[in-house]
Every structure is written in C-alpha cells, then in structure tokens.
Amino acid sequence: MVTEGDHRHCKVCGKTCGPEQEFCSKACRAKRETNLATRRNYTYAMYALIAFLVIVFGLSLIRL
C-alpha cells in the first residue's frame, strides 16, 4: 500500500523521487557513478602506496 508520503530521496542531490528510484535523474546517476569510480581509484592508489612502502621497508631491513 503506497501512501502520499512514501518516497525516497536522491542519493546525490537529496530531491524527492519515487519509492523505487534511487536517483532523481540520469545526471545524478552519472555523477554518482563518477564519484564512485574516483573513490575506487584513490583506494587502489592507497593500497599500491602501502605495498610499495612495505616493499621498500622490507628491502631496507635486508640490507642491514
């Protein structure tokens, strides 16, 4: 049973949208996808940096 007050808010801009929708427009959906991709790339970069530092630290211990 759907009443007048049943709705969701857009995950990007906060505008109201239908109860089955997550985004109010295609632009908001695209912006969310771009933000998630950027965040994922930063996460991968941080993992790579940590791995690099662990390897460098490990090699410096071997030389001692």
Helices and strands as residue ranges (DSSP letters): E 8-9, E 16-17, H 26-63
